[in-house]
Amino acid sequence: MARAPRLDRAALLDLLTLGVLLALAAILRFTDLSTRGPWDADQGHDMLVLFRFVTAGDWPLLGPPTSIGNFHHGALYYDLLAPAAWLSGSDPVVVSGAIALSGVAAVGLVWWIARTVAGQTGGRIAGLVAALVGAVSASAISESTFIWNPNLIAFSSALTIAAGWRAWMTGHARWWLLAAIGQAITMQAHVLGAVFLVPVAGLLVADARRRPPGSRRSLAGVALGALAILLVSYVPLAVHELGHDFAETRAVVALLAGPGAPVALDPISRLLFVGLRIVAWPLTGLPTDALMPGILAATSVLVVLGWRLRAATGQERDFVLWLALALGWCWLALGLGVAGLATVTPLPVDHYHAFLDPLVFVLVGLGAAAAWET
C-alpha cells in the first residue's frame, strides 16, 4: 500500500509560521469584538438593510450611501454579509465577526504574496515580516472590527494582488478570474476602489504581451470572463437605474460637473500630504496624530522601494516594478482627484486608499528579507 507523501521540513515550517500569524491576527481582532468599534447611523443602517434582506427577501440593489455625493456604493457588500446575518438571526456581532474573519484572511494573503515574491531564499523572512506587520497594524485591526463597507477592502485587494501575481508567476490565465472577483469586491465596497482597476488591468496587459502568440487567445477569453465578472457585479445597479430614471448616474454626473469641495493646499502640497497618508496610514496611523513616526515610516518605505527597484532581480523585480507603478498611479489619481484626502475632516477618509495597504505590508516584508540577506 502506497504511503501518502510527507510534507518536507520547509513546508511544515511555512505552515507553522502561517498558523501562528493567523492566530495572532485572530486574537487581536476577535477579542471582545462585541465592545469594539463604533456603532452609529452607518452600522444601524447596514444592519437594517441586512435584516430586511434575510427576513423579508428585500434584495438591496444599492449599497450604503457615499459621503461624497447623492449616490451609493455597491450592493455586493450586503450580499457578502448576508450569510452571516441569516445564520445568526441578524446578530451584529456575528456580522462584525465575518468582517474580522476577512481581516485575518487578508493577513494570510499578504504572507503568501511576500513569501512567493521573495523566492526561496528570502521568502520566509519576507512573508513573516509582511504578515506580522499586517497582523499587528492598529489601522488594519481597526478596519476589521466593526460593520462598514470599506472594511472588506483589505481582503479583497489582497485577493486581487495574490491572484494576479499567481497568474503572472505560473502562466495559468484562469487566476485572472479570481483576481476579477477580488477587484469587483474592492470596487463595490468603495467607489474609489475603481482607481485600483488601472494597475490590475495593466498587469493583465503585461501578462498578455509577454506570452507567445498561441497562448494569448486563451488569455483573451479569460480576460473577457474577468470583464463579465465585473459587469455582472453591477447588475443590481443597472436594475435600479432602469427603474429609477438613472438617479445614481445623474448624481455622479452632477458631482463631477460641480465645483467640487474647496481645497486649501496647492497641487504639490496635496500630493505630498496624500502620499504621506497612503504610506503611513497602515503603519503608524493618521499622520496628523503621529506626524514624525508617519514621516519616518513613509521615508523608510520609499527608501526600500527605491532600493528594491535598483537591486531586485527576477520575479521580485517584476513585482516591485508593478508595485511602484500601482502606488504611483493611485497616488496621483487620489492626490489630485479626491479633495477629501487633502484635508483633515471629522469624517474618516483613510479608507479611500485602504486597497493599497497590502502593497505597503508586502514592501516592508521584501525590504526586511533583503536586509536579512545582506
Secondary structure, DSSP 8 states (H G I E B T S, - for coil): --------HHHHHHHHHHHHHHHHHHHHHHTTGGGSS--SHHHHHHHHHHHHHHHH----SS-SB-SSSS-B--THHHHHHHHHHHHHTS-HHHHHHHHHHHHHHHHHHHHHHHHHHSHHHHHHHHHHHHHHHHHH-HHHHHTTSS--GGGGHHHHHHHHHHHHHHHHHH--TTHHHHHHHHHHHHHHH-GGGGGGHHHHHHHHHHHHHHS-HHHHHHHHHHHHHHHHHHHHTTHHHHHHHHHTTTHHHHHHHHHHHS------S-HHHHHHHHHHHHHHHHHH--TTTSHHHHHHHHHHHHHHHHHHHHH--HHHHHHHHHHHHHHHHHHHHHHHH-GGGGS--SS--GGGGGGGHHHHHHHHHHHHHHHHH-
